[in-house]
Amino acid sequence: MFAIRDIPAGIDPFVGDRNETVEVPVEWLASIDDPAIRRMYVDFCPVVDGVFVAPVDFNQMAQSWYLNHSDVPNVTCNADMSFGTTRLVARGEELTVDYRTFSEHAHRSIGPSWT
């Protein structure tokens, strides 16, 4: 995802996105027969207090779900799963976030070189 205009520091670039989520207990994942569906939870959803924080509908995810990881991100995720730019993001620059700030689960999903 890339900025279509300059975004000042401290701005939520996703204002207006309906980022509705549901809490799905981690142990519920084992009851899903389709491995591709299970993988969507593991790949996309942070785990907070034993539950996946998941989009209400994987087919209608808000733009913020598409941020890529960076060790030096220009967007931060707050405790309430809202976002803010950490500095001026120039038009054309990719918006990135550090997945490890979402949950401990993200440390595993990023890969061993980033743990």
C-alpha positions as CSV (number, residue, x, y, z in Angstrom):
1,M,0.0,0.0,0.0
2,F,1.4,3.4,-1.0
3,A,0.6,6.9,0.0
4,I,-1.3,8.8,-2.7
5,R,-0.4,12.1,-1.1
6,D,2.0,13.4,1.6
7,I,0.7,12.3,5.1
8,P,1.9,14.3,8.0
9,A,3.3,12.7,11.2
10,G,0.6,11.7,13.8
11,I,-2.2,11.1,11.3
12,D,-4.4,8.0,11.0
13,P,-4.2,7.3,7.3
14,F,-7.2,5.0,7.6
15,V,-9.8,7.4,9.0
16,G,-13.2,6.4,7.9
17,D,-12.3,2.7,7.4
18,R,-14.8,0.5,9.0
19,N,-12.3,-1.8,10.6
20,E,-14.8,-4.0,12.4
21,T,-13.3,-7.0,14.1
22,V,-14.4,-10.1,16.0
23,E,-12.6,-12.1,18.6
24,V,-12.0,-15.8,17.7
25,P,-10.6,-18.1,20.4
26,V,-7.3,-19.6,19.3
27,E,-8.5,-23.1,20.2
28,W,-11.4,-22.7,17.8
29,L,-8.9,-22.7,14.9
30,A,-8.5,-26.5,15.2
31,S,-12.2,-27.0,14.4
32,I,-11.8,-25.4,10.9
33,D,-11.5,-28.2,8.3
34,D,-10.1,-26.0,5.5
35,P,-6.4,-25.5,5.9
36,A,-6.5,-22.4,3.7
37,I,-9.1,-20.7,6.0
38,R,-7.0,-21.7,9.1
39,R,-4.0,-20.1,7.4
40,M,-5.8,-16.8,6.9
41,Y,-6.3,-16.5,10.7
42,V,-2.6,-17.3,11.3
43,D,-1.3,-15.0,8.6
44,F,-3.5,-12.0,9.0
45,C,-4.8,-11.9,12.6
46,P,-3.0,-10.8,15.8
47,V,-3.5,-12.8,18.9
48,V,-4.5,-10.8,22.0
49,D,-5.4,-12.5,25.3
50,G,-5.9,-15.9,23.7
51,V,-8.1,-14.7,20.8
52,F,-7.5,-13.9,17.2
53,V,-8.5,-10.3,16.4
54,A,-10.1,-11.0,13.0
55,P,-11.9,-9.0,10.4
56,V,-15.7,-9.6,10.4
57,D,-15.4,-10.7,6.8
58,F,-12.0,-11.7,5.2
59,N,-13.6,-10.7,1.8
60,Q,-14.1,-7.1,3.0
61,M,-11.0,-6.3,5.0
62,A,-10.2,-2.6,5.6
63,Q,-7.1,-1.2,4.0
64,S,-5.1,-1.3,7.2
65,W,-5.0,-5.1,7.0
66,Y,-2.8,-4.8,3.9
67,L,0.1,-3.0,5.5
68,N,3.5,-4.8,5.0
69,H,6.0,-5.3,7.8
70,S,9.1,-3.2,8.4
71,D,11.7,-3.1,11.1
72,V,11.6,0.7,10.6
73,P,7.9,1.4,10.0
74,N,6.3,4.7,9.2
75,V,3.0,3.7,10.7
76,T,2.3,2.5,14.3
77,C,-0.5,0.4,15.6
78,N,-2.1,1.6,18.9
79,A,-3.5,-0.7,21.6
80,D,-7.0,-0.1,20.3
81,M,-5.9,-1.3,16.8
82,S,-6.0,2.3,15.4
83,F,-3.1,3.6,13.4
84,G,-0.9,6.7,13.2
85,T,2.0,7.8,11.1
86,T,5.3,8.0,13.0
87,R,6.7,10.7,10.6
88,L,5.9,12.5,7.4
89,V,5.1,9.9,4.8
90,A,5.9,11.1,1.3
91,R,3.5,10.6,-1.6
92,G,4.4,7.3,-3.4
93,E,6.1,5.9,-0.2
94,E,4.9,2.5,1.0
95,L,3.0,2.5,4.3
96,T,4.5,-0.1,6.7
97,V,4.1,-1.2,10.3
98,D,6.0,-3.4,12.7
99,Y,3.9,-6.6,13.0
100,R,5.6,-7.4,16.3
101,T,3.8,-4.5,17.9
102,F,0.4,-6.3,17.4
103,S,1.0,-9.4,19.5
104,E,3.4,-12.2,20.5
105,H,1.9,-14.3,17.8
106,A,3.3,-11.9,15.2
107,H,6.8,-12.7,16.4
108,R,6.3,-16.3,15.2
109,S,4.6,-15.4,12.0
110,I,7.3,-13.0,10.8
111,G,9.9,-15.7,10.8
112,P,13.0,-16.7,12.8
113,S,15.3,-14.0,11.4
114,W,13.1,-11.3,13.1
115,T,12.6,-12.9,16.5
